[in-house]
């Protein structure tokens, strides 16, 4: 029963996330004035919303500066932790479980359901603080690096979009973002995996970092970094370039290649 409920909730959330943009367009078209229509068609409505209403945090900060790019990215990173933390907890547990017919979890939802039954909401949000400490500065560095590089590489408003430059800017942004907070990612992973095999070892972030350092030295905080960076450059290069090209054509020729709102490199 609990699993069915959780699966239903997850399905509902997924449906809302996918369908909400289309529902927004539908409602805008339904309620606009007949005498003075604001939108000419579904596509025009969609393009207008993207062009006029994206980047709310950056707009609230007043102007597009490197500092505000960092702050906008940091705000985005902090907000998405609510979703990111449980999903990464499930991913970590699934990656570490024994394979074969005796495996503990059937999938992500089953993993979260079992954790919830044993530990409640506290268990589902295991590693939330460490995720917050990772995502907030990491997202800020991510957006700031991309903004600085696109301007340094002459990806200016109205200029032809040069995909190689966008690929370089996106890939470098992903690498810089990971480098800025990778030690915290190691701590987060260890906290989320703690207790999976045997009794829990860590009392919190500081205790985890202390025990890890005492047992393995400073190199423990770079474990897995090479493979992460090898993945980060091509994935983030392709992601940033694709999103920037699509948004630029959707918004029109006056659009800037400013950093779009993306999923964090932790999931890329």
VOVO-918371 format. One record per residue: residue in three letters; z, x, y of N, C-alpha, C in turn. Coordinates in steps of 0.02 Angstrom, whole numbers. Layout:
- aa_n.z_n.x_n.y_ca.z_ca.x_ca.y_c.z_c.x_c.y
- ala_Z_X_Y_Z_X_Y_Z_X_Y
...
! end
This chain:
- aa_n.z_n.x_n.y_ca.z_ca.x_ca.y_c.z_c.x_c.y
- unk_0_41_-60_0_0_0_0_43_63
- unk_45_94_63_48_138_121_-17_176_132
- unk_-46_198_75_-109_235_80_-165_190_105
- unk_-167_129_81_-217_81_105_-211_69_179
- unk_-148_63_201_-136_51_273_-159_110_314
- unk_-140_170_292_-159_231_328_-234_239_329
- unk_-266_227_272_-339_233_269_-372_182_315
- unk_-345_121_317_-372_71_361_-365_90_434
- unk_-308_117_452_-297_140_521_-346_195_540
- unk_-353_244_493_-399_299_506_-470_274_514
- unk_-489_227_470_-556_199_476_-567_162_541
- unk_-515_126_562_-521_91_626_-527_138_685
- unk_-488_192_683_-492_242_736_-561_274_739
- unk_-587_292_679_-653_322_677_-706_275_704
- unk_-700_211_684_-749_162_708_-746_154_783
- unk_-685_154_811_-679_147_884_-708_207_920
- unk_-693_268_894_-718_328_925_-794_331_927
- unk_-824_309_871_-897_310_868_-928_253_909
- unk_-898_195_905_-928_137_937_-911_125_1009
- unk_-857_157_1034_-834_143_1102_-886_158_1156
- unk_-921_215_1153_-972_227_1205_-1025_172_1208
- unk_-1046_148_1150_-1096_95_1148_-1067_29_1174
- unk_-1004_18_1159_-972_-43_1183_-964_-41_1259
- unk_-951_18_1286_-946_25_1358_-1012_8_1392
- unk_-1066_33_1364_-1132_17_1391_-1145_-58_1387
- unk_-1128_-88_1330_-1138_-160_1321_-1102_-200_1374
- unk_-1038_-184_1385_-998_-221_1434_-1025_-211_1504
- unk_-1043_-149_1521_-1071_-137_1588_-1133_-179_1600
- unk_-1177_-183_1550_-1238_-223_1558_-1222_-297_1561
- unk_-1171_-319_1524_-1154_-389_1522_-1126_-415_1588
- unk_-1088_-373_1623_-1052_-398_1682_-1085_-378_1748
- unk_-1140_-340_1746_-1171_-321_1810_-1203_-381_1844
- unk_-1209_-375_1909_-1237_-430_1949_-1311_-441_1933
- unk_-1329_-505_1927_-1398_-522_1914_-1441_-510_1976
- unk_-1413_-525_2035_-1450_-516_2098_-1460_-443_2114
- unk_-1409_-402_2102_-1414_-331_2117_-1392_-290_2056
- unk_-1435_-288_2005_-1416_-251_1944_-1409_-176_1956
- unk_-1356_-148_1928_-1343_-77_1936_-1383_-34_1887
- unk_-1397_-63_1828_-1432_-27_1776_-1496_-62_1756
- unk_-1549_-23_1744_-1613_-51_1727_-1621_-64_1652
- unk_-1585_-26_1611_-1591_-33_1539_-1531_0_1506
- unk_-1529_-5_1440_-1475_27_1402_-1474_102_1413
- unk_-1532_135_1409_-1535_207_1418_-1516_227_1489
- unk_-1538_188_1538_-1521_203_1607_-1446_197_1619
- unk_-1415_147_1588_-1343_139_1593_-1306_199_1563
- unk_-1329_219_1503_-1298_275_1469_-1304_339_1510
- unk_-1364_352_1537_-1375_412_1577_-1333_410_1641
- unk_-1326_352_1672_-1288_345_1734_-1214_360_1722
- unk_-1187_335_1666_-1117_347_1650_-1104_422_1640
- unk_-1148_455_1602_-1141_527_1591_-1145_565_1657
- unk_-1194_546_1698_-1206_582_1760_-1150_573_1810
- unk_-1124_513_1816_-1078_496_1870_-1004_500_1851
- unk_-989_495_1785_-919_485_1767_-891_536_1718
- unk_-928_589_1702_-901_640_1658_-861_691_1697
- unk_-817_728_1662_-778_781_1695_-724_754_1739
- unk_-684_706_1715_-634_674_1758_-581_722_1781
- unk_-557_766_1738_-504_813_1758_-529_860_1812
- unk_-589_887_1803_-617_932_1853_-627_897_1919
- unk_-650_834_1918_-660_796_1979_-593_784_2015
- unk_-540_770_1976_-475_757_2006_-447_819_2040
- unk_-466_878_2017_-442_940_2047_-475_955_2113
- unk_-530_921_2129_-559_926_2196_-623_965_2201
- unk_-628_1023_2170_-689_1063_2177_-698_1106_2115
- unk_-759_1128_2105_-776_1166_2045_-766_1241_2059
- unk_-707_1266_2043_-691_1336_2051_-671_1364_1983
- unk_-671_1430_1975_-650_1459_1911_-579_1437_1890
- unk_-533_1434_1939_-465_1412_1922_-465_1340_1898
- unk_-502_1297_1932_-504_1227_1911_-539_1218_1844
- unk_-589_1260_1829_-620_1258_1764_-568_1274_1710
- unk_-526_1324_1724_-474_1342_1676_-424_1285_1668
- unk_-402_1256_1723_-353_1202_1721_-381_1140_1686
- unk_-444_1125_1699_-475_1067_1666_-479_1078_1591
- unk_-499_1139_1571_-502_1155_1500_-433_1153_1468
- unk_-383_1180_1502_-315_1180_1476_-289_1108_1466
- unk_-305_1064_1514_-284_994_1508_-317_961_1448
- unk_-381_975_1438_-417_947_1380_-386_973_1315
- unk_-369_1037_1313_-339_1065_1253_-272_1034_1237
- unk_-231_1023_1288_-165_994_1278_-170_923_1252
- unk_-216_884_1280_-222_813_1261_-246_804_1189
- unk_-294_845_1168_-322_835_1102_-278_860_1045
- unk_-221_891_1062_-175_915_1010_-149_858_966
- unk_-144_798_995_-117_741_958_-159_727_897
- unk_-225_735_903_-270_724_847_-280_789_807
- unk_-285_844_842_-300_908_810_-246_930_761
- unk_-183_923_779_-128_949_738_-126_917_669
- unk_-125_850_662_-124_821_594_-186_839_553
- unk_-244_842_586_-305_858_550_-303_930_524
- unk_-277_976_565_-273_1045_543_-219_1054_490
- unk_-167_1014_493_-116_1015_441_-147_997_374
- unk_-186_943_373_-219_922_311_-268_975_288
- unk_-306_1003_334_-355_1055_316_-321_1116_285
- unk_-265_1137_315_-229_1195_289_-202_1182_219
- unk_-172_1123_210_-144_1106_144_-199_1102_91
- unk_-256_1072_108_-311_1065_61_-341_1133_43
- unk_-345_1178_92_-373_1244_79_-328_1287_35
- unk_-263_1272_36_-215_1313_-1_-195_1284_-68
- unk_-212_1221_-80_-191_1190_-143_-229_1220_-203
- unk_-198_1215_-261_-230_1238_-322_-289_1194_-339
- unk_-343_1225_-364_-402_1186_-383_-395_1160_-454
- unk_-439_1114_-472_-436_1086_-539_-409_1016_-540
- unk_-404_985_-599_-381_916_-604_-309_905_-583
- unk_-268_958_-582_-198_952_-564_-184_962_-490
- unk_-237_962_-450_-228_975_-378_-184_921_-347
- unk_-147_941_-295_-97_896_-265_-127_840_-224
- unk_-183_854_-190_-212_805_-144_-284_790_-163
- unk_-302_727_-155_-370_705_-170_-417_714_-110
- unk_-388_717_-51_-427_724_10_-381_725_70
- unk_-411_724_130_-372_729_192_-324_670_200
- unk_-349_610_190_-306_551_198_-249_549_148
- unk_-265_567_86_-213_569_35_-160_622_52
- unk_-183_678_78_-137_731_98_-89_707_152
- unk_-116_676_205_-74_651_259_-29_595_236
- unk_-53_552_191_-12_498_166_47_524_127
- unk_36_575_85_90_604_46_142_639_91
- unk_117_674_141_163_707_189_204_655_226
- unk_171_600_245_207_547_282_261_515_238
- unk_246_503_175_295_473_130_356_518_120
- unk_344_584_119_399_630_107_437_647_171
- unk_401_655_226_432_684_287_426_640_349
- unk_389_585_345_383_542_402_338_572_456
- unk_343_545_517_301_569_572_315_642_589
- unk_376_663_579_392_734_592_350_780_549
- unk_340_760_486_299_801_441_226_800_460
- unk_200_742_481_131_737_501_116_781_561
- unk_166_789_605_157_829_666_185_899_660
- unk_192_923_599_216_991_589_168_1041_623
- unk_196_1086_663_155_1134_698_127_1109_764
- unk_152_1052_789_125_1024_851_136_1071_910
- unk_196_1099_917_210_1143_973_167_1206_970
- unk_160_1236_911_119_1296_906_45_1279_919
- unk_24_1219_898_-45_1198_913_-54_1190_988
- unk_-5_1161_1022_-8_1153_1094_-11_1221_1129
- unk_30_1268_1106_31_1335_1137_-34_1373_1124
- unk_-69_1354_1071_-134_1385_1057_-189_1351_1096
- unk_-192_1285_1092_-249_1248_1120_-252_1250_1196
- unk_-194_1246_1230_-194_1241_1302_-226_1302_1336
- unk_-200_1362_1325_-233_1420_1356_-302_1434_1327
- unk_-311_1421_1262_-374_1436_1230_-431_1394_1259
- unk_-419_1330_1269_-469_1287_1300_-484_1309_1371
- unk_-431_1330_1408_-441_1353_1476_-486_1414_1478
- unk_-473_1462_1434_-515_1523_1430_-585_1505_1409
- unk_-591_1458_1363_-656_1435_1337_-701_1410_1393
- unk_-675_1364_1433_-713_1334_1488_-725_1384_1544
- unk_-674_1423_1561_-680_1472_1615_-733_1524_1598
- unk_-732_1551_1538_-780_1602_1518_-851_1576_1521
- unk_-861_1515_1496_-928_1486_1497_-952_1475_1568
- unk_-908_1451_1611_-928_1439_1681_-947_1504_1716
- unk_-906_1556_1706_-919_1621_1738_-984_1651_1712
- unk_-995_1648_1646_-1054_1679_1617_-1118_1642_1636
- unk_-1116_1575_1639_-1177_1539_1657_-1198_1554_1729
- unk_-1150_1566_1772_-1167_1585_1841_-1189_1658_1844
- unk_-1155_1701_1805_-1174_1772_1805_-1243_1783_1776
- unk_-1263_1740_1729_-1328_1746_1697_-1382_1705_1733
- unk_-1365_1681_1793_-1413_1645_1835_-1436_1579_1805
- unk_-1391_1545_1770_-1406_1477_1746_-1386_1428_1801
- unk_-1420_1432_1858_-1402_1394_1917_-1433_1325_1916
- unk_-1403_1277_1956_-1432_1210_1960_-1505_1212_1981
- unk_-1546_1175_1945_-1617_1171_1962_-1660_1225_1930
- unk_-1627_1278_1905_-1665_1332_1873_-1683_1311_1802
- unk_-1738_1338_1775_-1756_1321_1706_-1701_1342_1657
- unk_-1687_1299_1609_-1636_1314_1559_-1662_1368_1511
- unk_-1631_1425_1512_-1650_1479_1467_-1602_1478_1408
- unk_-1626_1456_1351_-1584_1447_1292_-1550_1512_1271
- unk_-1584_1570_1271_-1550_1632_1251_-1488_1646_1293
- unk_-1492_1632_1359_-1433_1643_1402_-1378_1594_1384
- unk_-1395_1532_1370_-1345_1483_1351_-1312_1502_1284
- unk_-1353_1527_1238_-1325_1550_1174_-1276_1607_1184
- unk_-1294_1654_1227_-1249_1711_1241_-1185_1687_1273
- unk_-1190_1643_1322_-1131_1617_1357_-1086_1578_1310
- unk_-1116_1535_1269_-1076_1495_1223_-1042_1537_1170
- unk_-1080_1584_1140_-1051_1626_1088_-995_1670_1115
- unk_-1005_1699_1173_-954_1741_1203_-892_1700_1221
- unk_-902_1638_1244_-846_1595_1260_-803_1581_1199
- unk_-837_1569_1142_-800_1556_1081_-759_1617_1059
- unk_-788_1676_1063_-753_1737_1044_-694_1750_1090
- unk_-705_1743_1155_-652_1756_1204_-594_1707_1194
- unk_-611_1645_1181_-560_1593_1170_-517_1610_1110
- unk_-548_1631_1055_-509_1648_996_-466_1710_1008
- unk_-493_1760_1041_-455_1821_1054_-393_1807_1096
- unk_-397_1758_1140_-342_1745_1187_-280_1716_1153
- unk_-289_1682_1096_-231_1649_1066_-228_1657_990
- unk_-264_1704_962_-266_1710_889_-198_1721_857
- unk_-154_1763_884_-88_1771_853_-51_1704_846
- unk_-58_1660_896_-25_1595_891_-57_1552_836
- unk_-122_1562_824_-154_1525_770_-127_1547_703
- unk_-113_1612_696_-83_1637_633_-15_1604_622
- unk_25_1601_674_91_1570_669_84_1496_652
- unk_38_1462_684_27_1391_671_9_1379_598
- unk_-36_1419_572_-57_1410_503_1_1422_455
- unk_42_1472_469_98_1487_425_151_1431_427
- unk_162_1403_486_209_1348_492_184_1286_454
- unk_119_1272_459_92_1213_426_88_1221_351
- unk_83_1283_327_82_1296_255_152_1306_227
- unk_201_1313_269_269_1328_248_296_1271_204
- unk_324_1289_147_353_1239_102_305_1211_51
- unk_241_1230_56_192_1204_9_206_1230_-62
- unk_228_1292_-66_245_1322_-130_315_1352_-125
- unk_364_1312_-142_433_1335_-138_468_1309_-76
- unk_528_1335_-65_570_1312_-9_542_1337_57
- unk_550_1299_111_527_1321_177_561_1386_198
- unk_523_1429_232_549_1495_251_565_1500_325
- unk_530_1461_367_534_1471_439_572_1415_473
- unk_611_1433_524_648_1383_563_610_1361_626
- unk_558_1397_643_520_1380_703_471_1434_720
- unk_440_1429_779_388_1476_800_414_1547_805
- unk_469_1556_839_496_1623_850_517_1654_784
- unk_550_1615_742_573_1641_677_514_1659_633
- unk_461_1619_634_401_1634_595_369_1699_620
- unk_362_1706_685_332_1767_712_375_1828_696
- unk_442_1820_700_487_1876_686_483_1897_613
- unk_487_1849_567_485_1865_496_417_1895_477
- unk_364_1868_505_297_1894_489_289_1966_512
- unk_314_1980_572_310_2048_600_351_2097_559
- unk_412_2076_541_456_2120_503_428_2136_434
- unk_394_2087_404_368_2096_337_302_2134_335
- unk_259_2125_387_191_2151_383_168_2190_445
- unk_210_2195_495_190_2233_554_145_2192_600
- unk_121_2224_653_82_2188_703_14_2165_676
- unk_-10_2198_624_-76_2180_598_-77_2109_568
- unk_-19_2082_553_-17_2014_526_-47_1964_575
- unk_-42_1978_640_-66_1931_690_-141_1937_703
- unk_-174_1983_666_-247_1988_669_-279_1972_602
- unk_-240_1950_554_-266_1936_488_-318_1880_491
- unk_-377_1893_465_-431_1843_466_-471_1842_530
- unk_-455_1886_578_-488_1884_643_-562_1900_638
- unk_-580_1949_597_-650_1970_592_-694_1912_569
- unk_-674_1878_516_-714_1822_491_-716_1765_542
- unk_-661_1756_578_-659_1704_629_-709_1718_685
- unk_-712_1780_708_-758_1797_762_-830_1796_739
- unk_-843_1816_676_-911_1813_649_-935_1741_646
- unk_-890_1695_634_-908_1624_633_-912_1596_704
- unk_-867_1618_747_-860_1588_814_-923_1597_857
- unk_-954_1657_854_-1010_1668_900_-1069_1622_884
- unk_-1096_1622_824_-1155_1580_812_-1140_1505_819
- unk_-1081_1483_796_-1065_1412_799_-1058_1388_870
- unk_-1020_1425_910_-1009_1404_979_-1071_1415_1022
- unk_-1111_1466_1005_-1174_1476_1041_-1219_1415_1032
- unk_-1227_1394_970_-1270_1336_956_-1242_1272_987
- unk_-1176_1264_983_-1144_1203_1009_-1152_1197_1084
- unk_-1133_1249_1120_-1136_1247_1193_-1208_1240_1217
- unk_-1254_1277_1186_-1323_1273_1208_-1352_1204_1197
- unk_-1338_1175_1139_-1365_1109_1123_-1337_1056_1170
- unk_-1271_1056_1179_-1240_1006_1222_-1263_1013_1294
- unk_-1268_1075_1318_-1290_1086_1386_-1361_1062_1397
- unk_-1406_1077_1351_-1475_1055_1357_-1479_979_1357
- unk_-1444_947_1310_-1446_874_1306_-1418_842_1369
- unk_-1360_866_1393_-1330_837_1453_-1373_849_1515
- unk_-1405_907_1518_-1447_922_1576_-1506_874_1580
- unk_-1538_862_1524_-1595_814_1524_-1571_743_1534
- unk_-1511_727_1510_-1485_659_1519_-1466_646_1591
- unk_-1437_697_1624_-1413_689_1692_-1469_697_1744
- unk_-1520_733_1726_-1574_744_1774_-1576_816_1797
- unk_-1626_834_1835_-1637_904_1856_-1583_930_1902
- unk_-1544_885_1934_-1493_910_1980_-1429_929_1945
- unk_-1425_918_1879_-1364_933_1842_-1352_1007_1838
- unk_-1288_1026_1835_-1270_1097_1827_-1254_1110_1754
- unk_-1257_1173_1734_-1240_1189_1665_-1166_1200_1655
- unk_-1124_1166_1693_-1052_1174_1686_-1030_1156_1616
- unk_-974_1185_1596_-951_1176_1527_-941_1103_1510
- unk_-975_1078_1459_-964_1010_1438_-900_1003_1398
- unk_-877_941_1389_-818_930_1350_-835_934_1277
- unk_-806_983_1242_-823_995_1173_-760_998_1131
- unk_-771_995_1066_-717_1010_1021_-699_1083_1027
- unk_-634_1097_1019_-613_1166_1026_-640_1211_972
- unk_-647_1277_987_-670_1323_936_-627_1326_874
- unk_-566_1300_878_-524_1300_817_-556_1259_762
- unk_-596_1210_782_-630_1170_731_-703_1189_726
- unk_-723_1242_761_-793_1263_760_-800_1330_725
! end
